[in-house]
Amino acid sequence: MVDILRVTKMTDQQIIKLIDALTNELEFKNLTLRVGDVPVEYPSETVTNFLKGKNLQAISTFDTRSGTPPVTVRFRRGIGGTVANLDATRVASPYFDEIAIEAKPANTGQTPSVETIVAVKKLISRHIKLPDTSSVNESSSEAIDLLKFQFSQLNEQLLEINTTSLKRRETLEDEYSEKRQQLEEELARHSEQLREKVEKLDFDHKLRLEALEAREKQLDDRDHIHARRELRTHITDAIAEQLKGDLVPRKASAMRWSVLGLLLLGAAGLGITSAWSLYEFGQLIYLGSLREASGDVIAQRAYAMAQLEAGGHWLVLARGFISATIAIGFLLYAISWLKALYHDEVKTRRELQRYATDLSRASWAIETIMEAKASGDVVIPDAVMTGVTRNLFETPGTGKASNETSANALAELLRTSGKARFGPNGAEFELSSRGANKLADKIDQ
């Protein structure tokens, strides 16, 4: 039995797909494949390379058959085959090819089963397109068949694209789900690590805070020492800065120099007045001593004679003397004022320097005493502390009074008394008025 199927023109890819389906699904073997009249081996790299083109039609024939009893499938380009001889007088056709299904009895007389033949035809029908017109020679029929064939190719390609897209989409969805799960797991892991790190940082912060509080508590006993040192440094620096500049405020300094200027101005004015008075007195005496005069000198001589006769020249001389005396007094007072300014500034500078030095001595003494008390075993001799603290913060003049003893007081009393008696009633002193005043002045000092 030979069944010849006229099919629409097949490409090399469609033929290879048909061969692969027959080989894999129905176990067809003994493949004979020809490109033109040249037999080629399949599968091979050569066939794979020339099948890269999608619309090639280089394969001319192929024959393959299954086991026993055999079913043979033959493919031929063009049309014109017969049942007796499929290769007899073939006509090339741009639209159709032929596939023959041969099911002959074997030498043992067995024939292929109906199920095998039907399975072969079903498989072939999935890979070919049968023309649905009987008039294959008319050009319009061939054109319609060609369009149908092209549409069938497009449908196959679209189906293949859709299938590939669905598979790719499923693959991408699986990859996305897997990636999302990985990211969620990684995010959860990082969150856990961050939480642990934050807890560790909080714990470290708590430990450091406790250590700082303990250190602060430990240093509480030394806070007053640091505060006193800072205060001493601040005071000494302020004194040093003040010693570099003016000790007296600007307003007070301006007032002091203004008073000095007024004194000098008064002294200058009175000196000029005195000089003018002496000059005027000399002129009066000179003009009065002239025997002869002429012109303007006659009037001046007459004025001078009138002043001399009236005693006005003595008033002029007295004015000059008084002005000179007052000018000298102003000048002496200005000198004493300037000297007092100088001495006040020197005294203030010395007192500030002495105060800074006493402050450093007192701070050292206090720290030494506190360190000795803190250690407990060290005792500072009183003589040392007395020597260190002697005359601290005493102004000039107070040192002498502080050094006065009972013996000194007795000696002073004896020096100021006129008589002294020592008897059973004790010591008796008689003071004169001069001695009493002297002793009172001494006590006031």
C-alpha positions as CSV (number, residue, x, y, z in Angstrom):
1,M,0.0,0.0,0.0
2,V,1.4,3.4,-1.1
3,D,-0.3,6.7,-0.2
4,I,1.0,9.8,-2.0
5,L,0.2,13.1,-0.4
6,R,0.6,16.4,-2.3
7,V,1.6,19.1,0.2
8,T,2.4,22.8,0.0
9,K,6.0,23.7,-0.5
10,M,8.1,22.8,2.6
11,T,11.2,24.5,3.8
12,D,14.3,22.7,5.1
13,Q,13.4,23.6,8.7
14,Q,9.9,22.0,8.3
15,I,11.5,18.9,6.8
16,I,14.0,18.6,9.6
17,K,11.2,19.0,12.2
18,L,9.3,16.2,10.5
19,I,12.3,13.9,10.4
20,D,13.0,14.6,14.1
21,A,9.4,13.9,15.0
22,L,9.4,10.6,13.1
23,T,12.8,9.6,14.7
24,N,11.9,10.6,18.3
25,E,8.2,9.8,18.5
26,L,7.8,6.8,16.2
27,E,11.4,5.5,16.2
28,F,12.0,5.8,12.5
29,K,15.5,4.8,11.4
30,N,17.6,4.2,8.3
31,L,17.4,7.8,7.2
32,T,18.6,8.7,3.7
33,L,18.9,12.5,3.1
34,R,19.9,14.2,-0.1
35,V,20.7,17.8,-1.0
36,G,20.3,17.8,-4.7
37,D,21.8,14.5,-5.7
38,V,24.4,14.5,-2.9
39,P,23.6,12.3,0.1
40,V,24.3,13.9,3.5
41,E,24.5,12.5,7.0
42,Y,22.0,13.7,9.5
43,P,22.3,14.7,12.3
44,S,25.5,16.5,11.3
45,E,27.1,19.9,11.7
46,T,26.9,20.4,7.9
47,V,23.1,20.1,7.9
48,T,22.8,22.3,11.0
49,N,24.9,25.1,9.4
50,F,23.0,25.3,6.1
51,L,19.6,25.1,7.9
52,K,20.3,28.5,9.5
53,G,18.4,30.1,6.7
54,K,14.7,30.0,7.5
55,N,13.3,29.8,3.9
56,L,15.8,27.5,2.3
57,Q,14.6,24.6,0.1
58,A,17.8,22.8,-0.5
59,I,16.8,19.3,0.7
60,S,15.5,17.4,-2.4
61,T,14.6,13.9,-1.0
62,F,14.6,11.9,2.2
63,D,13.6,8.2,3.0
64,T,13.2,6.7,6.4
65,R,11.4,3.7,7.8
66,S,10.4,2.1,11.0
67,G,11.0,-1.4,12.4
68,T,9.3,-4.7,11.3
69,P,6.9,-4.8,9.6
70,P,8.3,-1.6,8.0
71,V,6.5,1.7,7.3
72,T,8.4,3.9,4.9
73,V,8.0,7.6,4.6
74,R,9.5,9.2,1.4
75,F,9.7,13.0,0.5
76,R,10.2,14.3,-3.0
77,R,10.4,17.9,-4.4
78,G,7.9,18.7,-7.1
79,I,5.0,16.6,-8.4
80,G,4.3,13.7,-10.7
81,G,5.2,10.5,-8.8
82,T,3.2,7.3,-9.1
83,V,2.3,4.5,-6.8
84,A,4.6,2.2,-8.7
85,N,7.5,4.6,-9.0
86,L,7.6,7.7,-6.9
87,D,10.8,9.0,-8.7
88,A,9.4,8.6,-12.2
89,T,9.2,11.8,-14.4
90,R,8.9,14.4,-11.7
91,V,7.9,18.0,-12.5
92,A,9.3,20.9,-10.5
93,S,6.7,23.0,-8.8
94,P,7.1,26.3,-6.9
95,Y,4.0,25.5,-4.8
96,F,3.8,21.7,-4.1
97,D,5.9,18.8,-2.9
98,E,4.9,15.1,-2.4
99,I,5.2,12.8,0.6
100,A,4.6,9.0,0.1
101,I,3.6,6.6,3.0
102,E,4.4,3.1,2.0
103,A,3.1,0.2,4.1
104,K,4.0,-3.2,2.5
105,P,3.9,-6.6,4.0
106,A,7.3,-8.0,5.2
107,N,8.8,-11.3,3.9
108,T,7.1,-13.0,6.8
109,G,3.7,-11.9,5.5
110,Q,3.1,-9.5,8.3
111,T,1.7,-6.1,7.6
112,P,2.0,-2.9,9.7
113,S,-0.9,-2.4,12.1
114,V,-3.6,0.2,11.5
115,E,-2.6,2.0,14.6
116,T,0.9,2.5,13.3
117,I,-0.3,3.8,9.9
118,V,-2.8,6.2,11.6
119,A,-0.1,7.4,14.0
120,V,2.3,8.1,11.1
121,K,-0.4,10.0,9.2
122,K,-1.3,12.1,12.3
123,L,2.3,13.0,12.9
124,I,2.8,14.0,9.3
125,S,-0.4,16.0,9.2
126,R,0.9,18.1,12.1
127,H,4.0,19.1,10.1
128,I,2.5,19.6,6.6
129,K,-0.2,21.7,4.9
130,L,-2.4,19.9,2.4
131,P,-3.8,21.9,-0.5
132,D,-7.7,22.1,-0.4
133,T,-8.2,22.5,-4.2
134,S,-8.2,19.8,-6.8
135,S,-7.1,22.0,-9.7
136,V,-3.4,22.3,-8.9
137,N,-2.5,23.4,-12.4
138,E,-4.5,26.6,-12.5
139,S,-2.6,29.7,-11.6
140,S,-5.3,31.2,-9.3
141,S,-5.4,27.9,-7.3
142,E,-1.7,27.9,-7.0
143,A,-1.7,31.6,-5.8
144,I,-4.4,30.8,-3.3
145,D,-2.5,27.7,-2.1
146,L,0.6,29.8,-1.8
147,L,-1.2,32.4,0.3
148,K,-2.6,29.7,2.5
149,F,0.8,28.2,2.8
150,Q,2.2,31.5,3.8
151,F,-0.6,32.1,6.3
152,S,0.0,28.7,7.7
153,Q,3.6,29.5,8.1
154,L,2.7,32.8,9.8
155,N,0.3,30.9,12.1
156,E,3.0,28.5,13.0
157,Q,5.5,31.2,13.6
158,L,2.9,33.1,15.7
159,L,2.1,30.0,17.7
160,E,5.8,29.3,18.2
161,I,6.3,33.0,19.3
162,N,3.4,32.8,21.7
163,T,4.6,29.5,23.1
164,T,8.1,30.8,23.5
165,S,6.7,34.0,25.1
166,L,4.6,32.1,27.5
167,K,7.5,29.9,28.4
168,R,9.8,32.9,28.8
169,R,7.2,34.7,30.9
170,E,6.8,31.7,33.1
171,T,10.6,31.5,33.4
172,L,10.8,35.2,34.2
173,E,8.0,34.9,36.8
174,D,9.8,32.0,38.4
175,E,13.1,34.0,38.4
176,Y,11.3,37.1,39.8
177,S,9.6,35.1,42.5
178,E,12.9,33.4,43.4
179,K,14.8,36.7,43.3
180,R,12.1,38.4,45.4
181,Q,12.3,35.7,47.9
182,Q,16.1,36.0,48.0
183,L,15.8,39.8,48.5
184,E,13.3,39.4,51.2
185,E,15.5,36.9,53.0
186,E,18.5,39.1,52.5
187,L,16.5,42.1,53.8
188,A,15.4,40.2,56.8
189,R,19.0,39.1,57.4
190,H,20.3,42.7,57.1
191,S,17.5,43.9,59.4
192,E,18.5,41.3,62.0
193,Q,22.1,42.3,61.7
194,L,21.2,46.0,62.0
195,R,19.1,45.3,65.0
196,E,21.9,43.4,66.7
197,K,24.3,46.1,65.8
198,V,22.0,48.8,67.3
199,E,21.6,46.7,70.4
200,K,25.4,46.3,70.7
201,L,25.9,50.1,70.2
202,D,23.3,50.8,72.8
203,F,25.0,48.5,75.2
204,D,28.4,50.0,74.5
205,H,27.0,53.5,74.9
206,K,25.5,52.4,78.3
207,L,28.8,51.0,79.4
208,R,30.7,54.2,78.4
209,L,28.1,56.4,80.1
210,E,28.4,54.4,83.3
211,A,32.2,54.6,83.0
212,L,32.0,58.4,82.5
213,E,29.6,58.7,85.5
214,A,32.0,56.7,87.6
215,R,35.0,58.9,86.4
216,E,33.0,62.0,87.1
217,K,32.2,60.7,90.6
218,Q,35.8,59.9,91.1
219,L,36.8,63.4,90.1
220,D,34.3,65.2,92.2
221,D,36.8,65.6,95.1
222,R,39.1,67.5,92.7
223,D,36.6,69.8,91.2
224,H,37.2,72.6,93.7
225,I,40.9,72.3,93.0
226,H,40.4,72.7,89.3
227,A,38.0,75.5,89.8
228,R,40.4,77.3,92.2
229,R,43.2,76.8,89.7
230,E,41.1,78.2,86.9
231,L,40.0,81.2,89.0
232,R,43.6,81.9,90.1
233,T,44.8,81.7,86.4
234,H,42.0,83.9,85.4
235,I,42.8,86.5,88.1
236,T,46.5,86.5,87.4
237,D,46.0,86.7,83.7
238,A,43.6,89.6,84.2
239,I,46.1,91.4,86.4
240,A,48.9,90.8,83.9
241,E,46.7,92.1,81.1
242,Q,45.8,95.2,83.2
243,L,49.4,95.9,84.0
244,K,50.2,96.0,80.3
245,G,47.8,98.9,79.8
246,D,46.4,101.8,81.7
247,L,45.3,101.1,85.3
248,V,43.1,104.2,85.5
249,P,39.8,104.2,83.6
250,R,39.6,106.5,80.6
251,K,37.1,108.9,82.2
252,A,39.1,109.2,85.4
253,S,42.4,109.6,83.5
254,A,40.8,112.3,81.3
255,M,39.5,114.1,84.4
256,R,42.9,113.9,86.0
257,W,44.7,115.3,82.9
258,S,42.0,117.9,82.5
259,V,42.7,119.2,86.0
260,L,46.4,119.2,85.3
261,G,45.8,121.1,82.0
262,L,43.6,123.6,83.8
263,L,46.3,124.2,86.4
264,L,49.0,124.7,83.7
265,L,46.7,126.9,81.8
266,G,46.0,129.0,84.9
267,A,49.7,129.2,85.7
268,A,50.4,130.3,82.2
269,G,47.7,132.9,82.2
270,L,48.8,134.3,85.6
271,G,52.4,134.3,84.5
272,I,51.5,136.3,81.4
273,T,49.5,138.7,83.6
274,S,52.4,139.1,86.0
275,A,54.9,139.7,83.1
276,W,52.6,142.3,81.6
277,S,52.1,144.0,85.0
278,L,55.9,144.2,85.5
279,Y,56.3,145.5,82.0
280,E,53.7,148.2,82.6
281,F,55.3,149.1,85.9
282,G,58.7,149.5,84.2
283,Q,57.1,151.7,81.5
284,L,55.5,154.0,84.1
285,I,58.8,154.4,85.9
286,Y,60.6,155.0,82.7
287,L,58.1,157.6,81.3
288,G,58.0,159.4,84.7
289,S,61.8,159.8,84.7
290,L,61.9,161.6,81.4
291,R,62.7,165.3,81.5
292,E,61.7,166.2,78.0
293,A,59.2,164.7,75.6
294,S,57.8,165.4,72.2
295,G,54.9,164.1,70.0
296,D,53.0,161.1,71.3
297,V,55.5,160.6,74.2
298,I,54.1,163.8,75.8
299,A,50.7,162.2,76.3
300,Q,52.2,158.9,77.6
301,R,54.5,160.9,80.0
302,A,51.5,162.9,81.2
303,Y,49.5,159.6,81.9
304,A,52.6,158.1,83.6
305,M,53.1,161.1,85.8
306,A,49.4,161.1,86.8
307,Q,49.6,157.4,87.7
308,L,52.8,158.0,89.7
309,E,51.3,160.9,91.6
310,A,48.1,158.9,92.3
311,G,50.2,155.8,93.4
312,G,48.7,153.6,90.6
313,H,52.1,152.2,89.8
314,W,52.1,150.3,93.1
315,L,48.8,148.7,92.2
316,V,50.4,147.5,89.0
317,L,53.4,146.2,90.8
318,A,51.2,144.5,93.4
319,R,49.1,142.9,90.6
320,G,52.2,141.6,89.0
321,F,53.5,140.2,92.3
322,I,50.2,138.6,93.2
323,S,49.8,137.1,89.7
324,A,53.3,135.7,89.8
325,T,52.8,134.2,93.3
326,I,49.5,132.6,92.3
327,A,51.1,131.3,89.0
328,I,54.0,129.8,91.0
329,G,51.4,128.2,93.4
330,F,49.5,126.8,90.4
331,L,52.7,125.5,88.9
332,L,53.8,123.9,92.2
333,Y,50.3,122.4,92.7
334,A,50.4,121.0,89.1
335,I,53.8,119.5,89.8
336,S,52.5,117.9,93.0
337,W,49.4,116.8,91.2
338,L,51.5,115.1,88.4
339,K,53.7,113.6,91.1
340,A,50.7,112.2,92.9
341,L,49.4,110.7,89.7
342,Y,52.7,109.0,89.1
343,H,53.0,107.7,92.7
344,D,49.4,106.4,92.6
345,E,50.0,104.5,89.4
346,V,53.3,103.0,90.8
347,K,51.6,102.1,94.0
348,T,48.7,100.5,92.2
349,R,51.0,98.5,90.0
350,R,53.0,97.3,93.0
351,E,49.9,96.3,94.8
352,L,48.5,94.4,91.8
353,Q,51.9,92.6,91.4
354,R,52.0,91.8,95.1
355,Y,48.4,90.6,95.0
356,A,49.1,88.2,92.0
357,T,52.2,86.9,93.8
358,D,50.3,86.4,97.1
359,L,47.5,84.7,95.2
360,S,49.9,82.1,93.7
361,R,51.5,81.6,97.1
362,A,48.1,81.1,98.8
363,S,46.9,78.7,96.1
364,W,50.1,76.6,96.5
365,A,49.8,76.6,100.2
366,I,46.1,75.5,100.1
367,E,46.9,72.7,97.6
368,T,49.8,71.5,99.7
369,I,47.7,71.4,102.8
370,M,44.8,69.5,101.1
371,E,47.2,67.0,99.5
372,A,48.8,66.4,102.9
373,K,45.4,65.9,104.5
374,A,44.4,63.5,101.7
375,S,47.4,61.4,102.1
376,G,46.9,61.3,105.9
377,D,50.5,60.3,106.8
378,V,52.2,63.6,105.9
379,V,52.3,66.4,108.5
380,I,53.4,69.9,107.4
381,P,55.4,71.7,110.1
382,D,53.8,74.9,111.5
383,A,57.1,76.7,110.9
384,V,56.9,76.0,107.2
385,M,53.3,77.1,106.9
386,T,54.0,80.2,108.9
387,G,56.9,81.1,106.7
388,V,54.9,80.4,103.5
389,T,51.8,82.4,104.6
390,R,53.7,85.3,106.2
391,N,52.5,88.8,105.1
392,L,49.9,87.4,102.7
393,F,47.5,90.0,101.3
394,E,48.9,92.7,103.6
395,T,49.1,96.3,102.3
396,P,52.2,98.4,103.0
397,G,52.2,99.7,106.5
398,T,50.2,96.8,108.0
399,G,53.3,94.6,108.3
400,K,54.9,96.9,110.9
401,A,51.7,97.0,113.0
402,S,51.4,93.2,112.9
403,N,54.9,92.8,114.0
404,E,54.3,94.8,117.2
405,T,54.8,92.8,120.4
406,S,54.1,93.5,124.1
407,A,57.7,94.3,124.5
408,N,57.5,96.9,121.8
409,A,54.4,98.4,123.3
410,L,56.1,98.6,126.8
411,A,59.1,100.3,125.2
412,E,56.9,102.8,123.5
413,L,55.1,103.5,126.7
414,L,58.3,104.1,128.6
415,R,59.6,106.5,125.9
416,T,56.5,108.6,126.1
417,S,56.1,108.7,129.9
418,G,57.8,111.2,132.2
419,K,57.9,109.0,135.3
420,A,57.6,105.2,135.9
421,R,57.3,103.3,139.2
422,F,57.3,99.6,139.8
423,G,56.0,98.5,143.2
424,P,53.7,96.2,145.1
425,N,50.7,97.8,143.4
426,G,52.1,97.2,140.0
427,A,53.5,99.5,137.3
428,E,52.6,103.2,137.4
429,F,53.3,105.7,134.6
430,E,53.0,109.4,134.5
431,L,52.5,111.0,131.1
432,S,53.0,114.6,130.2
433,S,50.7,116.3,127.7
434,R,53.3,116.0,125.0
435,G,53.9,112.3,125.8
436,A,50.2,111.6,125.9
437,N,49.8,113.2,122.4
438,K,52.7,111.3,121.1
439,L,51.3,108.0,122.4
440,A,47.9,108.8,121.0
441,D,49.4,109.4,117.6
442,K,51.3,106.2,117.8
443,I,48.1,104.3,118.7
444,D,46.2,105.9,115.8
445,Q,48.9,104.7,113.4
